Structures are given as structure tokens and as C-alpha cells.
Amino acid sequence: MIRNWIKSPLGTTVASATAASGIALLVALFTSVPSHGPPSRALSSQVELLIRMEVFFTTLNLVLLVALAVIYVQLYRDLPNKYTASLLVLSLALLLYAGTSNPVVHNVFGFRPRPNIGAFVFLTDFFIGLAILVLLYQSQT
């Protein structure tokens, strides 16, 4: 019974979200958080938590979008038309957004976190993640 549930679209979506959450949690916990402001200035624990939450959600979106792009590439190979091509372009555009909005990527390229960090910074990434989950579920039905 469990095997049938995992093979269902909902089960596959839940399994993908769980795996992506695990990867995102590892990245959020074990990457160094870049300093905020001047190099000598230390981060408060609240700002560090907000940055780690943003890292979690943007990494989660990035991993889910990679899975979605793979599904859309397979769909385009099976059924090449304008609609499937636009789905592929949409997933690639969202993939670029998720990659460039991740604070880890900013740190890799030498940029510091935004000075206006707050709860609303990662809320948009949370809602984008929900939309990605809907697209991931719909792509399997």
C-alpha cells in the first residue's frame, strides 16, 4: 500500500519536497553566514537566523526547480510543442531567480547580505516554493 502511495503524484511530490527540505536544511545549517555591514561587525542572532531561513527557502526552491526542470525536459522530449517549451522556459527562469536570490551565492561572489533583512525577505521565497510544489504535483498528473 505504501509503495502505491509513493508512486502516486502526491506521494512523489511529498517525497521530492522531503528530500529537497533535507538538502536545504543541511545547506542552511552548515554554510557560513556572511557578515552584515562592515567586515568587523558581528551579526546578531536574530539577523543570522533570518539569513539562514532565507538560505533554507531559496535552496529548497532551487532543488525543487531542478527536479521540475528535469520533468519538463522529459515532457518536452515526449511532446515538443509551444506549451511544453514555455513550461521549460518558465522553470529555467525561476531556477535563475532561485539561484541568484540565495545568500550563499551572494557570499560566493563577494557580496554582503542586504541591509534590509527581515521576515518579508524570505516570505516571498516561501510562497514561490508553494507555487513550485503545485507545479511539481501538476506535472505528474
WOHU-V850423 format. One record per residue. PSI is psi in degrees with one decimal (NA if undefined). OMEGA is omega in degrees with one decimal (* if undefined). Layout:
psi = {PSI & PSI}
omega = {OMEGA & OMEGA}
This chain:
psi = {-39.7 & -37.4 & -38.9 & -36.9 & -40.8 & -31.7 & -11.7 & 160.7 & -40.1 & -43.4 & -41.3 & -39.8 & -44.1 & -42.1 & -41.7 & -43.1 & -37.4 & -45.0 & -43.1 & -37.2 & -39.6 & -44.3 & -44.8 & -38.3 & -42.0 & -42.8 & -43.6 & -35.2 & -33.0 & 4.5 & 151.5 & 140.1 & 124.8 & 150.5 & 157.9 & 123.5 & -146.8 & 151.1 & -30.3 & -10.0 & 129.3 & 152.9 & 142.9 & 159.3 & -31.2 & -44.0 & -39.3 & -41.1 & -42.3 & -40.2 & -41.1 & -36.2 & -39.3 & -40.2 & -42.9 & -52.4 & -38.6 & -34.3 & -40.0 & -47.7 & -39.9 & -45.3 & -43.0 & -37.3 & -31.2 & -44.7 & -41.6 & -40.6 & -38.3 & -42.6 & -42.7 & -32.9 & -44.6 & -39.8 & -40.8 & -35.7 & -38.0 & -35.0 & 77.1 & 108.0 & 179.8 & -36.6 & -48.2 & -32.2 & -40.0 & -34.0 & -39.9 & -43.4 & -40.6 & -45.9 & -35.7 & -37.5 & -42.6 & -33.5 & -42.5 & -39.2 & -47.4 & -37.8 & -42.5 & -15.6 & -1.9 & 125.9 & -25.5 & -41.0 & -40.4 & -43.7 & -39.3 & -38.2 & 6.1 & 12.5 & 150.7 & 161.0 & 156.1 & 143.8 & -18.2 & 42.7 & 137.1 & -176.5 & -32.2 & -14.1 & -43.4 & -10.3 & -37.6 & -39.2 & -33.7 & -47.2 & -34.5 & -39.3 & -39.7 & -41.9 & -37.6 & -40.9 & -39.1 & -44.9 & -39.1 & -42.4 & -46.1 & -29.3 & -12.2 & -1.9 & NA}
omega = {-180.0 & 178.6 & 177.9 & -179.5 & -179.8 & 179.2 & 178.6 & 178.8 & 179.4 & 179.1 & 178.2 & 178.5 & 178.5 & 178.7 & 178.2 & 179.8 & 179.2 & 178.4 & 179.4 & 177.8 & 177.5 & 178.6 & -179.2 & 179.0 & 177.6 & 179.2 & -178.0 & -177.2 & -170.4 & 173.3 & 178.5 & 179.0 & -178.6 & 179.1 & -175.4 & -179.7 & -179.9 & -177.1 & -177.9 & -175.4 & 179.6 & 179.2 & 171.1 & -178.2 & 179.3 & 179.4 & 177.9 & 177.5 & 179.1 & 178.8 & 178.1 & 176.8 & 177.0 & 176.7 & -179.9 & -174.7 & 179.5 & 176.4 & 176.0 & 179.1 & -179.6 & -179.0 & 178.4 & 179.4 & 174.1 & 178.1 & 179.3 & 178.7 & 177.2 & 178.1 & -178.6 & 175.8 & 177.7 & 178.6 & 179.8 & 177.5 & 179.6 & -173.8 & -177.0 & 173.8 & -176.4 & -178.1 & -180.0 & 176.0 & 178.9 & 175.4 & 178.8 & 178.3 & 177.8 & -179.3 & 177.7 & 176.8 & 176.9 & 176.8 & 176.6 & 177.3 & -178.6 & 179.2 & -177.0 & 179.2 & -178.2 & 179.6 & 177.2 & 177.7 & 177.3 & -179.3 & 179.1 & -179.7 & 173.3 & 178.5 & 178.1 & 178.8 & 178.6 & -179.9 & -177.1 & -178.4 & 179.2 & -176.7 & -176.8 & 179.1 & -177.3 & 177.9 & 177.7 & 177.8 & 176.0 & -179.4 & 174.2 & 176.7 & 176.2 & 178.2 & 178.2 & 177.8 & 177.0 & 177.8 & 179.1 & 177.9 & -177.9 & -178.6 & -178.3 & -179.2 & *}
